Amino acid sequence: MAKKKKNKKSLITLPSRDDDLCRVEGKGKGILQQNQIIAEFEALPEETQKKIEGGAFFDLLKTTQEAIVLPPWVALAVRPRPGVWEYIRVNLHALVVEELTPAEFLHFKEELVDGVKNGDFTLELDFEPFNASVPRPTLPKYIGDGVEFLNRHLSAKLFHDKESLLPLLKFLRLHSYQGKTLMLNERVQNLNNLQHILRKAEEYLAGLSPETPYEDFEAKFEEIGLERGWGNNAERVLDMIRLLLDLLEAPDPCTLENFLGRVPMVFNVVILSPHGYFAQDNVLGYPDTGGQVVYILDQVRAMETEMLQRIQQQGLNITPRILILTRLLPDAVGTTCGERLERVDGSEYCDILRVPFRTEKGIVRKWISRFEVWPYLETYTEDAAVELAKELKGKPDLIIGNYSDGNLVASLLAHKLGVTQCTIAHALEKTKYPDSDIYWKKLDDKYHFSCQFTADLFAMNHTDFIITSTLQEIAGSKDTVGQYESHTAFTLPGLYRVVHGIDVFDPKFNIVSPGADMSIYFPYTEEKRRLTKYTWQIYSQRLLTLTGVYGFWKHVSNLDRLESRRYLEMFYALKYRPLAQAVPLAQE
């Protein structure tokens, strides 16, 4: 969350000409990272170090992540705490400090590469104005626990009077499956009508045995306006109805999350992992193929179990479907990657669906490095949408992306189909390669980082919610910058300048640690040895609950997102598409 301030000049107590920054200036123009800045300080005479320590300037140096040296100026990117950035530059000759906006700092940084040419005519990207209506916490404890903050916001803002409850009523009336209405039918006309119906249902259910199956009172409920989806027996239906009555009377965050997490809305899930060799046997060790295969296979098995249980408890007779969408490889080199459809072992309703990369010349047969996939993904998305419609006989309810290419395709599909999107980055390349943004031109022929960083920025701003395994992925630590945080403000000189790319305080971020299949390590009877907090069961429960909350938020904030959607569409068309088209196609 970069602070944007007006420029102002002030005299500060700087070290003498023989000290730290002057040593830096003497090395000529360049970039110094935090460890190099500390090394320069430690190289000073001990007496000089003692003079500097304890002062405001020393505190500033300790929190400086990056120094840009263009004598006589040194610009500093200061990070007083995770997610909070300030930018200044120091004139070592005049002993003057200027506060900079993110755009000014990045412009100054670009001069290392391009000099002063075209600096005022670079496209600037700023996603902050489109999030003006989205609540933002300021306390670090909420980083990675976005759903808790969002629940508080929704409870306080959307339920403070009768009018603000209308989005919830409209949301509940949306739900259906293959033409069959769920939850509420046309007899429920308004909020007063809904509350009357719920109280009537509550009174009726209180007189039934808790185990009474829904079928015994289904006809009666349909007459008053309630359809299937509330529960499979009197006890569960009564519990769900009371949750909604509590929300209508005196909403609170816990009740809201509990209710939305139990609303039947996820029956078909698509999980994206286009690159590499995705199969169940004989693929580990192949290029770009590793832990994500095991992760996703464990994930879908656990999700299937959780979805089946929820559907049964909701009183529905619906068969769920989970599709892992990946690339079909005609040259499958002894794997099943050439098969269109493959059932996931240990599951009933999970399949690997493979769609080939295609060009005007036909299907691409060979494996392609994850750094080279960019020119194929737009056509792949269109082909995948057709195949998904065939398999699902409709649209998915949730799309989950994995890695940069999977998250881009997930974004394009979610944009096209209007469904809830979840992003799982696993690893963002930007922090793996220092200065890969400012010097992108040197690396682009090999790695095509311009495409990847553009795709990552597009996906993280398009998605409805983001899952990470740790806080460090989002906001790093006291001394290290997080993977997502590195996209707060950066520049690709000559291409575009990002003055506000992502905010680690955004409530779309949620830490959901992946589980482990405990049966691999010890018998299931040894319950005391289980780290239940980290099992795939807990993971799947959390993921589906998050889908309920963010699905509701997507519904109520739909109008606010229109401008953001247009901005992302222009960004994609103006920047990503030309960059992807410039990547050479693989030679067959």
Secondary structure by P-SEA (a helix, b strand, c coil): cbbbbcbbbbbccccccccaaaaaaaaccccccaaaaaaaaaaccaaaaaaacccaaaaaaaaccbbbbcccbbbbbccccccbbbbbcccccccbbbbbcaaaaaaaaaccccccccccccbbbbcccccccbbbbcccccccaaaaaaaaaaaaccccccccaaaaaaaaaaccccccccccccccccaaaaaaaaaaaaaaaaaccccccccccaaaaaaacccccccccaaaaaaaaaaaaaaaccccaaaaaaaaaacccccbbbbbbcccccccccccccccccaaaaaaaaaaaaaaaaaaaaaaaaccbbbbbbbbbbbbbccccccccccccccccccccbbbbbbbbbcccccccccccccccccccaaaaaaaaaaaaaaacccccbbbbccaaaaaaaaaaaaaabbbbbbbcccccccccccccccccccccccaaaaaaaaaaaaaaaccccccccccccccccccccccccccccccccccccccccccccccbbbbbbbccccccccccccccccccccaaaaaaaaaaaaaaaaaaaaaacccaaaaaaaaaaaaaacaaaaaaacccccc
